[in-house]
Amino acid sequence: MNMRRLGRTDIDISPIGLGCMQFAGTDNYTRLIINPINQETATSVVRAALDNGVTWFDTAEMYGKGRSEETLSTALRQCGIAPGQVSVATKWTPHLRTAASIAATVGDRLKHLGGHPIALHQIHSPSGSLSSISAQLKVMARLFREGTIGAVGVSNFSARQLELAHDVLAAEGVTLASNQVRISLLHRKVEQDGLLETARRLGVTLIAYSPLEGGVLTGRYHGDVSLARSAPPARRIFSRNQLSDRGLARTAPLIEAMRRIGEEHGATISQVALNWLITRYGDTVVAIPGASRPGQAAEAAGTMSFRLTESEIRTLDELSLI
């Protein structure tokens, strides 16, 4: 599968990246969402991703207050990856901070990344900052013009907010590269709320997080419903409808169809779920599944080795509208 252009920038990325929240360590709220892994495992995960065609990695200041960034940079160094050989995306945390802290903390981001440049710097949320979205984006634009960051992105922005972000940056002579949002076979809100249409019109890439819905779209819970009880605490709370007996029964036909389709391509259920994302929406959507084991990283990257047919996509479309 061909590389994708990140928005209208000059940055090319693989359709599948690696989400790095699981690199945040145990002393962080993220442990309630995803099981953390140690440096040795993280390095093995990164190596597996690299060996199978992944060219970019997504992390954030919020993931362990820089711990995820440090773990990623260490892993890249241990894999023999020099700064600039891959693309690293990170995010600024806006909560109870002014726009000035974007510039004030970018040095910390670079320090934690151990020399790897910030290919994409993102505003983690449209809410929580003490400054306006416009003020935040103007600081991002300045960092871009200075060469401190390679591109500007946002996260969790609505269609209206995306339009605003695009216009503010355009006035500064800067391109809005991306918007990181939740998209999956079980969460297709972008098709109804105007976000997909707006992103396409503006030439903004949508980066899909939670593309496997915390494991629901791997079929693992359908194969053994007792595994739902071992999911991280926050996952059990926020995904309780999906992980309930009723929820799993409701999605069982979709999982079974994905299994059958996967057999036609020599692919797993999770690979079918990810391929649907990066095929159905064309070049507009890329995905950042996480991985806690090397095998998971290799499996996710293997998604790029095949392409679902239009008929298969229609089948999944119909079954995903649950």
N, C-alpha and C positions, 0 to 999 in steps of 0.2 A: 504494500500500500504506500502511495506516495506521501512525501512530507507535506505538511500544511503551512501556509503562511499565517503568522500571527497577526490577525487584523490586517491593516494596511501598512504594517511596518516592514522592515527588511529581514525579520527574524523568521527562520523556518524551524518548525518543530514536528516531532512525530505525532500522529493522531492520538496515541496513548502516551501519557506521561506517568510519573509516579508521585502520588500524594504522600507527604511525609509527616503527617500528624503523629503517627506511631513512633516517631523518633524523639518525641518530647520528653521522655523519661517519666518517672513515677510521681514526682513532686509537682503535679500540675493537674488542672481540671480535666485535661484531655484523657486522663486514665479512666475517667467515668464513661467516656465515649468509645474508646478504643484501647485494646490491650497494648501497653508500651513494650518495646523491644530494646535490647542492649546494643552496644556499639558493634560487637562482633556479628550479631545477626543483621544489624542494619547494613553493614558493609557487604555481607553476603547477598542481601536483598538488592542493593544498588548494583552489585556486580552482575547479578542475574538479569536485571532490567537492561543494563548496558549491553550485555552479551546478546540480547534479543531485540535490539533495535530502538530502545527508548533513548531519547536525546534531551529530555528536559525533566526537571524536578520542581515540585511546588511545596513550599514550606511557609512559615509565618513567624513573625515576632511573638505572637500569642502562644505558639506551641512551645511551652516550656520556657518562655522568656529568653528565647535565643537558643535553647538546648537543641531543638530540632535542626536549626541552621548549622550549629556546630557539629552535630552528629552526621549530618549530610556532608559537610565539607570534609570531615575526617574520612568518611567512607569514600568519597571521590578521590581523595589523596591516596588512600590505601589501594584503590583500584587503578592508580596510575593516570588519573585524569587531571590534566593541567587546567588552570583557569582559562575559561573561554572555549574549551573543547565541547562543553555541553551548556545548555541554558538553564539558569536557576531563577525561579520566580519566588518572591517572598511578599509579605504584606505588612503594612503598618497598622497598628491597633489604634483606633480613634477614640476609644472610650475615655471620657472625661479629660481629653487632651485637646490642645489647640492645634491648628494647622502648623504652627511653628515647630512642633515636635517632630514633624515628618523630616525636616532638614536636620533637626537636632539629634535624631536617633539613627539616621541613615548610616552614620559612621559605625554605630554598634552593629547594624545589619552586616556591613562589609567586614567588620572584625570577626563576627561569628561565622561568616561564610569563608573565612580563611583565605582571602585573595580571589575567590570566585566572584566575578562581577554580577551585579543584579541585572539580569536581562529584562525582567519585568517586575516593577514595583506596583503593588496594588493597595488600594484603600479597602480594608477588610470588611467594612460595613458602612452603609449610608447614614447610619444613626449613631449616636453616642458621643460625637465630638462636640467640643465647645465652640467650634468654628463652623462656618457654613461649608457646604459641599464645594461651592465655588472657590472659597479660600484654600481649601485642601488641595484642589486640583491645580490651582495656580502655583502652589509650592512644588507639587509634582512636576509641573511643566518646567519650572526653573531648574530642578535637578536633572531633568532630561536635557535641557539646553546646555547645562554645564558638563554633561557627559558622565554624571554620577550614576545614572540609571539608563538602561537601554530602551525602555518603553514604559508607558503608563497604563495601568489597568484598574478595574474596580471589582467589587465583589458584592453580591446580593442586592444589586441595584435593580429597581423596577424599570419598566419601559420609559416612563416619564423621567426618572432620575438618570437613565442612560442617555437620553436625549440632551438633558442639561449638561451632563459631564462631557459629552461630545462637543457641544457648542462652546463651553468654557475653554476647553483645550484647543479647539479650532481657532478661537480668537487669540490664543497664545502661539499659534503656529505649530501645534503639537497634535499628533494623532492619538485617539483613544484606541488601545489595542484590544482590550478584552473585558469581559464581565464574567466572573466566576459565580455560578448558580447551581442549584440542585436540579438535575435532570436525570431521569431514568425511565425504564419501562413502566414503573409504578408512580412516576411523578412527571407528568407531561404538561405542567402548568404553563410553561413558556409558549405553548401553542395557542393557549386561550387568552393570556393576559397581554398580548401584543409584544412581548419581549423578543421572541424569535423574529418576528417581522421587522421590528425596529433594529435589531442587531444586523440582520441581513442588509437592510437599507443603508445603514451607517458603515457597513464593512467592519463590524466588531465581532471578534471571535467569542463564542460562549464556551467557557471551560466548565465541564460538568463534574461537580463533586458528588459524592455518594452515589456513583453510577450503579453500584451493586446493592444499594439500600442496606448496608451493614451486613451483607451476607445473605439476605433473603433471596436475591436473584442468582445465587450460586446453587440453590436447591438443597443446601446442607440441612436446613431446618425442616424441609419437607421430607427428607429421608429419615430424620430422627427428631421428632418434635421436642424431645427432652433437652436437646442442645440449646433451645431458646432460653432455658433457665440459667445457662452459663454465660450468656451474652453480658457485656459490660453493663453496669447499673443504668446509666443514662439511656443506653440503647434499649434496654428492656422497658423503660418508661415511655420514651418517645416513639418507639416502634411497637408498642404493645398491641395495637390493632393488627399490624402485619404479622406479629409473632404469636398471636392467640390461635387457638385451634381453629376458630372460625376464619380468621384471616388467612391462615395457611391453606385451609380447604378452598378458600375463594381464589387463591393464586395458583393452586395445584394444576389446573388446565394449562395455564401459561407456562409453568415450569415443565410440564410434560411435552408441550409443543417445542419448547427450546431444546429439550433433550433429543427429540426426534430430528429437529433441524440440525443440531450439532453433529449427530451421527452421519449426516450427509456430507459434512465438511471435515469430519475427524476432529471436531471441536467440542469443548466442554460447554455446560450450561452458562457459566459466567462469561465465556468468550462470545457466545451468541448474544448475551445481554449487552456486552460492550460493543460488539460489532454493529448491532442495531443502532446504537447511539452515533457512531462515527460514520455510518453509511446512510441512515435515514435522513439526517439533517445536512448531508453534503459537507462541504468544507467549513461550514459555520461552527460546528461543534467538535471539540476535542474532549477527552476524558482523562481524569486523574484518579484511577483506582488506587487504594492503598495496598500494601502487602506486608505481612508480618513474617513471611517465610520466603526463601528464595524461589521455591516452586510456584508460589502465588504470583510473584513478580514475573517469572518466565511465562506463566500461563496468561497473565494479562497482556503481556507484550505479544504473545502469540496470536492475539486477536487481529493483529495487522497482517496476518499471512493469508487471509481469505476474505471473501466479500459475500454477504447475503444477497440472495436474488430479490427482485421486486416482489415476487409472490410470497416469499418467506417474510419479508418485511410487512406486507399487508396482513398476513396471518398473525404476526406478533402484535401489530397495531390493534387488530380487532380484539384479541385476547387481553391486551393490556388495559383496555377501557373497562375496568372492573367496577 
